Amino acid sequence: MRPEIRQYLLVTGNYWAFTLTDGALRMLVVLHFYSLGYGALDIALMFLFYEFFGVVTNLVGGWLGARVGLNRTMNIGLALQIVALGMLLVPAEWLTVIWVMMAQALSGIAKDLNKMSAKSSIKGLVVDGTLFKWVAALTGSKNALKGLGFFLGAGSLALFGFQATIAGMAGLLTLVWVFSLITLPNAMGKASAKPKFSEVFSSDPLINRLSAARTFLFGARDVWFVVALPVFLAESLNWEHWQTGTLMASWVIGYGAVQGFAPKLIRGQPRLFALGLPLIAMPVVIALCVYYSLSLPLTLIAGLVVFGVLFALNSSVHSYLIVHYARQDGVSLDVGFYYMANAMGRLIGTLLSGYVYQVYGLVECLLISALMLGLATWIAAPLDRLNRDSSATSQ
């Protein structure tokens, strides 16, 4: 096996294991604390530090990865996730909102160190003509496993309880961490010259524009998906935990599958404006169905499916473009800045999801989503004219 392929498989396997526990943990927290009587805003606040520290981590982590190597930042991410899981094994009376927020802060740092390291390492492993294919494969498989994590989190909560599930995930991730320490090459992703901290902020207008679009794209998804939707399913449709977990897990798995096949589904040059227009319409359609109670939950599920396909195609092109635009030497600086914007969008979306749903409802969350998608599409549209990628769909 060529060293590049071996390294790609090691990075991907590491990323897969982390993502599985990350998806399960999110679903565990949402469903467990809702069952304890916490409201939508309280649950959203539990993820506040998770998303906020994702913003900070991607900036600092990109710089750190360029200086010390991506193998170290990836392994630090795994270790921090184990600590975060351990924090949730305390007696039930200690699991206050503040304590869970602190655990989620560590988990957010861990997740973005791991993701930034995995995405950045791809730049040096594949030739540019096949970059879209390999980035799509990594991103799509990651999201499919995150969806599987949702399913496992909800199912394990029902079968084994909160703490037993957390303990099992911590044990699994510890084994992965030890294996990663032994196998990942030390020089992976290290820049030839140690970058200054000021370089964490991108000066490339293409990366800045793509990052701004990413902020609104992921804010548009999370404003209705992460808190408002599962709480709506439980409150308004009286769904059980396993039903909510199965729906959200299936959606994320399907979303990841579409991302993985995006290079085959998108013919010719990827056009963000053309991909964005139908996506803007979907939250509006779903909002109308919810407002008029049109055959819920059937229309809600159908809307989720169409939204998921369109969102996956847009996200896949974004993920490809940042790796394509990033500098070769010190790639993690540009990728880290971009995923900082991604985390900022998730932070804004998560807070709005809890607040807007609690004060107004799901319909208003969906309308805000449509507005954000419009902004993301408008910001990204000029990138289509630049045509900087002459081989985006090379196989």
C-alpha positions as CSV (number, residue, x, y, z in Angstrom):
1,M,0.0,0.0,0.0
2,R,1.3,3.4,-0.9
3,P,2.2,5.6,2.1
4,E,-0.3,8.3,0.9
5,I,-3.2,5.8,0.8
6,R,-2.2,4.3,4.1
7,Q,-2.1,7.7,5.7
8,Y,-5.5,8.6,4.1
9,L,-7.0,5.5,5.6
10,L,-5.6,6.1,9.0
11,V,-6.8,9.7,9.1
12,T,-10.3,8.6,7.8
13,G,-10.6,5.8,10.3
14,N,-9.6,8.1,13.1
15,Y,-12.1,10.7,11.9
16,W,-14.9,8.1,11.6
17,A,-14.5,6.9,15.2
18,F,-14.5,10.4,16.6
19,T,-17.5,11.4,14.5
20,L,-19.5,8.3,15.7
21,T,-19.1,9.3,19.3
22,D,-19.7,13.0,18.5
23,G,-23.1,12.3,16.8
24,A,-24.2,10.0,19.6
25,L,-23.3,12.5,22.3
26,R,-25.3,15.3,20.7
27,M,-28.4,13.1,20.5
28,L,-27.9,11.8,24.0
29,V,-27.7,15.3,25.4
30,V,-30.8,16.6,23.5
31,L,-33.0,13.7,24.4
32,H,-31.8,13.0,27.9
33,F,-32.2,16.5,29.1
34,Y,-35.5,17.1,27.3
35,S,-36.8,14.0,29.2
36,L,-35.7,15.6,32.4
37,G,-37.9,18.6,31.7
38,Y,-35.4,21.1,30.2
39,G,-36.8,23.5,27.6
40,A,-35.5,24.2,24.1
41,L,-33.5,27.3,25.1
42,D,-31.8,25.4,28.0
43,I,-30.8,22.6,25.7
44,A,-29.5,25.1,23.1
45,L,-27.4,26.8,25.9
46,M,-25.8,23.4,26.6
47,F,-24.3,23.6,23.1
48,L,-23.3,27.2,23.4
49,F,-19.7,26.5,24.5
50,Y,-19.5,23.6,22.1
51,E,-20.0,25.9,19.1
52,F,-18.3,29.0,20.6
53,F,-15.0,27.1,21.3
54,G,-15.3,25.6,17.8
55,V,-14.8,29.1,16.5
56,V,-11.8,29.7,18.7
57,T,-10.3,26.2,18.1
58,N,-10.4,26.4,14.3
59,L,-8.4,29.6,14.4
60,V,-5.8,28.5,16.9
61,G,-5.9,24.9,15.8
62,G,-5.0,25.8,12.2
63,W,-2.0,27.7,13.3
64,L,-1.0,25.0,15.8
65,G,-1.3,22.3,13.2
66,A,1.0,24.1,10.8
67,R,3.6,24.5,13.6
68,V,3.6,21.1,15.3
69,G,1.9,18.8,12.8
70,L,-1.6,17.6,12.2
71,N,-1.0,14.2,13.8
72,R,-0.6,16.0,17.2
73,T,-3.7,18.2,16.8
74,M,-5.7,15.1,15.8
75,N,-4.5,13.2,18.8
76,I,-5.1,16.1,21.2
77,G,-8.7,16.2,19.8
78,L,-9.2,12.6,20.6
79,A,-7.8,12.9,24.2
80,L,-10.1,16.0,24.9
81,Q,-13.2,14.1,23.7
82,I,-12.4,11.3,26.2
83,V,-12.1,13.8,29.0
84,A,-15.4,15.5,27.9
85,L,-17.2,12.1,28.0
86,G,-15.6,11.4,31.4
87,M,-17.1,14.6,32.7
88,L,-20.6,13.3,32.0
89,L,-20.0,10.2,34.1
90,V,-20.5,12.2,37.4
91,P,-23.5,11.6,39.6
92,A,-26.8,12.7,38.1
93,E,-27.2,15.6,40.5
94,W,-24.0,17.2,39.2
95,L,-25.3,17.3,35.6
96,T,-26.4,20.9,35.7
97,V,-26.6,23.1,32.7
98,I,-23.3,24.8,33.5
99,W,-21.5,21.5,34.0
100,V,-22.8,20.1,30.7
101,M,-21.8,23.3,29.0
102,M,-18.3,22.9,30.3
103,A,-18.2,19.3,29.0
104,Q,-19.5,20.4,25.7
105,A,-16.9,23.1,25.5
106,L,-14.2,20.4,25.6
107,S,-16.1,18.3,23.1
108,G,-16.3,21.3,20.8
109,I,-12.6,21.9,21.0
110,A,-12.0,18.2,20.4
111,K,-14.3,18.0,17.4
112,D,-12.8,20.9,15.6
113,L,-9.2,19.9,16.2
114,N,-10.1,16.5,14.8
115,K,-12.0,17.8,11.8
116,M,-9.5,20.5,10.9
117,S,-6.7,18.0,11.0
118,A,-8.5,15.4,8.9
119,K,-9.6,17.9,6.2
120,S,-6.2,19.6,6.0
121,S,-4.2,16.4,5.6
122,I,-6.1,15.6,2.4
123,K,-4.4,18.5,0.6
124,G,-1.0,16.8,0.6
125,L,-2.2,13.3,-0.1
126,V,-4.0,13.5,-3.5
127,V,-3.4,15.1,-6.8
128,D,-5.6,18.1,-7.6
129,G,-7.6,16.5,-10.4
130,T,-9.1,14.0,-8.0
131,L,-9.4,16.3,-5.0
132,F,-13.2,16.8,-5.3
133,K,-13.7,13.0,-5.2
134,W,-11.5,12.4,-2.2
135,V,-12.8,15.4,-0.1
136,A,-16.4,14.3,-0.9
137,A,-15.6,10.7,0.1
138,L,-14.2,11.9,3.5
139,T,-16.9,14.4,4.2
140,G,-19.8,12.2,3.1
141,S,-18.6,9.2,5.0
142,K,-18.1,11.4,8.1
143,N,-21.6,12.7,8.0
144,A,-23.1,9.3,7.4
145,L,-21.3,8.1,10.5
146,K,-22.5,11.1,12.4
147,G,-26.1,10.1,11.5
148,L,-25.3,6.6,12.6
149,G,-24.1,8.1,15.9
150,F,-27.5,9.9,16.2
151,F,-29.2,6.5,15.9
152,L,-26.9,4.8,18.3
153,G,-27.2,7.6,20.8
154,A,-31.0,7.5,20.8
155,G,-31.1,3.7,20.8
156,S,-28.5,3.3,23.5
157,L,-30.2,5.8,25.7
158,A,-33.4,3.8,25.5
159,L,-31.6,0.4,26.0
160,F,-28.8,1.1,28.4
161,G,-29.3,4.6,29.9
162,F,-27.3,7.8,29.8
163,Q,-24.2,7.0,31.8
164,A,-23.7,3.4,30.5
165,T,-23.7,4.7,26.9
166,I,-21.3,7.5,27.8
167,A,-18.9,5.0,29.5
168,G,-18.9,2.7,26.5
169,M,-18.1,5.5,24.1
170,A,-15.2,6.7,26.3
171,G,-13.7,3.2,26.3
172,L,-14.0,2.8,22.5
173,L,-12.4,6.2,21.9
174,T,-9.6,5.5,24.2
175,L,-8.6,2.4,22.1
176,V,-8.7,4.5,19.0
177,W,-6.6,7.2,20.6
178,V,-3.8,4.8,21.6
179,F,-3.8,3.3,18.1
180,S,-3.6,6.8,16.6
181,L,-0.7,7.8,18.8
182,I,1.2,4.7,17.5
183,T,0.4,4.9,13.8
184,L,0.1,8.5,12.5
185,P,3.3,10.0,11.0
186,N,4.9,12.8,12.9
187,A,5.5,15.2,10.0
188,M,1.9,15.2,8.7
189,G,0.8,18.7,7.8
190,K,3.7,20.6,9.4
191,A,4.6,23.8,7.5
192,S,8.2,24.2,6.3
193,A,8.4,27.5,8.2
194,K,6.7,28.1,11.5
195,P,3.8,30.6,10.7
196,K,3.2,33.7,12.9
197,F,0.0,33.8,14.9
198,S,-1.2,36.8,12.8
199,E,-1.5,34.4,9.8
200,V,-4.6,32.7,11.3
201,F,-6.7,35.4,9.6
202,S,-6.9,34.8,5.9
203,S,-5.9,37.5,3.4
204,D,-7.2,35.6,0.4
205,P,-10.5,37.2,-0.8
206,L,-11.7,33.8,-2.2
207,I,-11.3,32.1,1.1
208,N,-12.9,35.1,2.9
209,R,-15.9,35.0,0.6
210,L,-16.3,31.3,0.8
211,S,-16.0,31.4,4.6
212,A,-18.7,34.1,4.9
213,A,-21.0,32.0,2.7
214,R,-20.3,29.0,4.9
215,T,-21.3,30.9,8.0
216,F,-24.8,31.5,6.7
217,L,-25.1,28.1,5.1
218,F,-24.6,26.2,8.3
219,G,-26.5,28.8,10.4
220,A,-29.5,28.1,8.0
221,R,-29.4,24.4,8.7
222,D,-28.9,24.5,12.5
223,V,-31.5,27.3,13.1
224,W,-34.2,24.7,12.7
225,F,-32.6,21.3,12.7
226,V,-30.4,20.9,15.9
227,V,-32.9,22.0,18.7
228,A,-36.2,23.2,17.2
229,L,-36.9,20.0,15.1
230,P,-36.3,17.3,17.7
231,V,-38.2,19.3,20.4
232,F,-41.1,19.9,17.9
233,L,-41.3,16.2,17.1
234,A,-41.5,15.4,20.8
235,E,-43.9,18.3,21.8
236,S,-46.2,18.6,18.9
237,L,-46.2,15.1,17.4
238,N,-45.6,13.2,20.6
239,W,-42.7,11.2,19.1
240,E,-40.7,8.8,21.4
241,H,-36.9,9.2,21.7
242,W,-36.2,6.3,19.3
243,Q,-38.5,7.8,16.6
244,T,-36.8,11.2,16.8
245,G,-33.3,9.6,16.8
246,T,-34.2,7.3,13.9
247,L,-35.5,10.2,11.7
248,M,-32.5,12.5,12.4
249,A,-30.0,9.7,12.1
250,S,-31.5,8.6,8.7
251,W,-31.4,12.2,7.5
252,V,-27.8,12.7,8.4
253,I,-26.8,9.3,6.9
254,G,-28.6,10.1,3.7
255,Y,-27.1,13.6,3.7
256,G,-23.6,12.0,4.0
257,A,-24.3,9.6,1.2
258,V,-25.3,12.4,-1.1
259,Q,-22.1,14.3,-0.2
260,G,-20.0,11.3,-1.0
261,F,-21.6,11.0,-4.5
262,A,-21.6,14.7,-5.2
263,P,-18.9,14.6,-7.8
264,K,-21.0,12.1,-9.8
265,L,-24.3,14.0,-9.2
266,I,-23.0,17.4,-10.2
267,R,-22.3,17.5,-13.9
268,G,-19.8,20.0,-15.3
269,Q,-18.4,22.9,-13.3
270,P,-20.0,23.2,-9.8
271,R,-22.1,26.4,-9.6
272,L,-23.0,27.6,-6.1
273,F,-25.6,30.0,-7.3
274,A,-27.5,27.4,-9.3
275,L,-27.3,24.9,-6.4
276,G,-28.4,27.5,-3.9
277,L,-31.6,28.8,-5.5
278,P,-33.7,25.6,-5.0
279,L,-32.3,25.2,-1.5
280,I,-33.6,28.6,-0.5
281,A,-37.2,27.6,-1.4
282,M,-37.3,24.4,0.7
283,P,-37.5,25.9,4.2
284,V,-40.3,28.1,2.9
285,V,-42.2,25.1,1.6
286,I,-41.7,23.2,4.8
287,A,-42.8,26.2,6.8
288,L,-46.1,26.4,4.8
289,C,-46.7,22.7,5.4
290,V,-46.2,23.1,9.2
291,Y,-48.2,26.3,9.4
292,Y,-51.2,24.7,7.7
293,S,-50.6,21.3,9.3
294,L,-50.6,19.6,5.9
295,S,-50.4,15.8,6.5
296,L,-47.8,16.1,9.2
297,P,-45.4,14.2,9.7
298,L,-45.4,13.0,6.1
299,T,-44.8,16.4,4.5
300,L,-42.2,17.2,7.1
301,I,-40.3,14.1,6.4
302,A,-40.5,14.6,2.6
303,G,-39.4,18.2,3.0
304,L,-36.4,17.0,5.1
305,V,-35.4,14.6,2.4
306,V,-35.4,17.2,-0.4
307,F,-33.7,19.8,1.8
308,G,-31.1,17.2,2.8
309,V,-30.2,16.4,-0.8
310,L,-29.9,20.0,-1.8
311,F,-28.0,21.0,1.3
312,A,-25.5,18.1,0.9
313,L,-24.7,19.2,-2.7
314,N,-24.0,22.8,-1.6
315,S,-22.0,21.7,1.4
316,S,-19.9,19.3,-0.6
317,V,-18.9,21.9,-3.1
318,H,-18.0,24.3,-0.3
319,S,-15.9,21.6,1.4
320,Y,-14.1,20.9,-1.8
321,L,-13.4,24.5,-2.7
322,I,-11.7,25.3,0.6
323,V,-9.2,22.5,0.2
324,H,-8.7,23.5,-3.4
325,Y,-8.2,27.2,-2.6
326,A,-6.0,26.6,0.5
327,R,-2.2,27.1,0.2
328,Q,-0.1,24.0,-0.1
329,D,2.4,24.9,2.6
330,G,0.5,25.5,5.9
331,V,-2.9,24.3,4.5
332,S,-4.3,24.1,8.0
333,L,-4.2,27.9,8.4
334,D,-6.7,28.4,5.6
335,V,-8.8,25.3,6.4
336,G,-8.9,26.4,10.1
337,F,-10.1,29.9,9.2
338,Y,-12.8,28.5,7.0
339,Y,-14.1,26.0,9.6
340,M,-14.0,28.9,12.2
341,A,-16.7,30.5,10.0
342,N,-18.5,27.1,9.8
343,A,-18.5,26.9,13.7
344,M,-19.7,30.6,13.9
345,G,-22.6,29.7,11.7
346,R,-23.5,26.7,13.9
347,L,-23.2,28.8,17.0
348,I,-25.6,31.4,15.7
349,G,-27.9,28.8,14.3
350,T,-28.0,26.8,17.6
351,L,-28.8,29.8,19.7
352,L,-31.5,31.0,17.3
353,S,-32.9,27.5,17.1
354,G,-33.5,27.4,20.9
355,Y,-34.6,31.0,21.3
356,V,-36.8,31.4,18.2
357,Y,-38.5,28.1,18.7
358,Q,-39.3,28.7,22.4
359,V,-40.6,32.2,21.7
360,Y,-42.2,31.8,18.3
361,G,-42.1,28.3,16.9
362,L,-40.8,26.0,14.1
363,V,-42.3,28.1,11.3
364,E,-40.3,31.1,12.2
365,C,-37.1,29.0,12.5
366,L,-37.7,27.8,9.0
367,L,-38.2,31.3,7.6
368,I,-35.0,32.5,9.2
369,S,-33.3,29.5,7.6
370,A,-34.5,30.7,4.1
371,L,-33.2,34.2,4.7
372,M,-29.8,32.8,5.7
373,L,-29.6,30.6,2.7
374,G,-30.4,33.6,0.5
375,L,-27.4,35.4,2.0
376,A,-25.1,32.4,1.6
377,T,-26.1,32.0,-2.1
378,W,-25.7,35.7,-2.8
379,I,-22.2,35.9,-1.1
380,A,-20.9,32.8,-2.9
381,A,-22.3,33.6,-6.3
382,P,-19.2,35.6,-7.6
383,L,-17.0,32.5,-7.0
384,D,-18.8,30.9,-10.0
385,R,-17.3,33.5,-12.3
386,L,-13.8,33.0,-11.2
387,N,-13.6,29.5,-12.6
388,R,-10.5,28.7,-10.6
389,D,-11.0,25.0,-10.8
390,S,-10.7,23.5,-14.3
391,S,-10.8,19.9,-13.0
392,A,-13.4,20.0,-10.2
393,T,-15.2,17.0,-11.5
394,S,-12.2,14.9,-12.7
395,Q,-12.6,11.3,-11.5
